[in-house]
Amino acid sequence: MKEEKQILVTSPLLPPLEEFIPYLEDIWNRKWITNNGEYHQELEKRLCEYLKVDYISIFTNGTLPLMTALQALRITGEVITTPYSFVATTHSLWWNGIKPVFVDIDPKTLNLDPNKIEAAITPKTTAIMPVHVYGNPCDIKAIQDVADKYGLRIIYDAAHAFGVQENGKSILEAGDISTLSFHATKTYNTIEGGALICKDSKTKQRIDYLKNFGFAGEIEVVAPGINGKIDEIRSAYGILNLKYVDGAIEKRRTIAQRYREALKNVEGITYMNDFPNVRHNYSYFPIFVDESSYGISRDALYEKMKEENIYGRRYFYPLITDFSTYRGLDSAKKENLPIANKVASSVICLPIHPDLTSSDVEKVINCIVKWKSH
Ligand SMILES: *Cc1c(COP(=O)(O)O)cnc(C)c1O
């Protein structure tokens, strides 16, 4: 049997190899391969320009900036967060000895519902950790209002939100700190990598100490820091990939548009539209399957797609609150999180990335159309 092409949910954006080789030669010649080298500094500068932010610290992955943000702001006790995310969001709290308190999501944005935060606040609450899920902006103003009223910090997990703007402004300056992931599966990648965006030079300085074991000088350690550094090779790769990310986002936008047009009239399938005044990055294309009107269940469609070599992903299923570490917490109970539970049981993220051909996209669409009411 002919080996059929796999249509994957994502594919890494790789810069042209011939453009990368001169950077490697330069790094080999200089023999400065990590520890805040020239390419590390250049990537931070270029990212500030591209993302329209003032202060950024780059990291070796997207989980360490979350952990470091919590340390930098000395967050303790309880933090309010969403169950509808990748596990790293909540794990960063747990690793810091902080109790996550889960609050349900807004059915329209699928982000933390700002109207439900207040009821979850206790004397131990010190911060809110929302996620811009699929790169769709949270209700930044409403979350800030609650935080201000109760004196809470806000750390945004913006892992999906590379390059996302609202009203012409980066959403990465919302709250106290935002973090990004540059993992291979994300819209922009440095293979593994990530970043932390903060709002003043003092915080940036402290973050830079913390990501380098707490070293503030040759023999001075000011905090129990960690090793969060990214090397020169991946920094150079990141500089190159910045040239190609706009093209990649544009291709993703075209695919999202085609999906929306083709699935508009498929009963039982819904999707999210663009938000007003938002520059999206089209990092994911989630669809939601309503079994009673579509005809087969979400999981059945997911399996049918796989039989045709189409590999969607059920992001985010199971919910974080279903995993053994967290399921015993009071706030993890299903009745506390009806919307998150409903969405998690109906979602499939369709393949979306710049290497997809239009016939790949049509194949995905045909599969979904074909199984309607089977
Ligand atoms: C990818 C991701 C992370 C973790 O990033 P890594 O770079 O894989 O460590 C954190 N939060 C969310 C929401 C993510 O999607």
The ligand as an SDF file (V2000), in Angstrom:
LIG
                    3D

 15 15  0  0  0  0  0  0  0  0999 V2000
    3.4910   25.5350   24.9980 C   0  0  0  0  0  0  0  0  0  0  0  0
    2.8660   26.0830   26.2300 C   0  0  0  0  0  0  0  0  0  0  0  0
    3.5960   26.2940   27.4150 C   0  0  0  0  0  0  0  0  0  0  0  0
    4.9660   25.7410   27.6600 C   0  0  0  0  0  0  0  0  0  0  0  0
    5.9200   26.1140   26.8100 O   0  0  0  0  0  0  0  0  0  0  0  0
    7.2090   25.1950   26.5750 P   0  0  0  0  0  0  0  0  0  0  0  0
    8.0200   26.0800   25.6920 O   0  0  0  0  0  0  0  0  0  0  0  0
    6.7590   23.9490   25.8980 O   0  0  0  0  0  0  0  0  0  0  0  0
    7.8480   24.9570   27.8980 O   0  0  0  0  0  0  0  0  0  0  0  0
    2.9710   26.9390   28.4720 C   0  0  0  0  0  0  0  0  0  0  0  0
    1.6780   27.3100   28.3990 N   0  0  0  0  0  0  0  0  0  0  0  0
    0.9440   27.0970   27.3000 C   0  0  0  0  0  0  0  0  0  0  0  0
   -0.4780   27.5550   27.2850 C   0  0  0  0  0  0  0  0  0  0  0  0
    1.4940   26.4400   26.1860 C   0  0  0  0  0  0  0  0  0  0  0  0
    0.7350   26.1860   25.1250 O   0  0  0  0  0  0  0  0  0  0  0  0
  1  2  1  0
  2  3  1  0
  2 14  2  0
  3  4  1  0
  3 10  2  0
  4  5  1  0
  5  6  1  0
  6  7  2  0
  6  8  1  0
  6  9  1  0
 10 11  1  0
 11 12  2  0
 12 13  1  0
 12 14  1  0
 14 15  1  0
M  END
$$$$
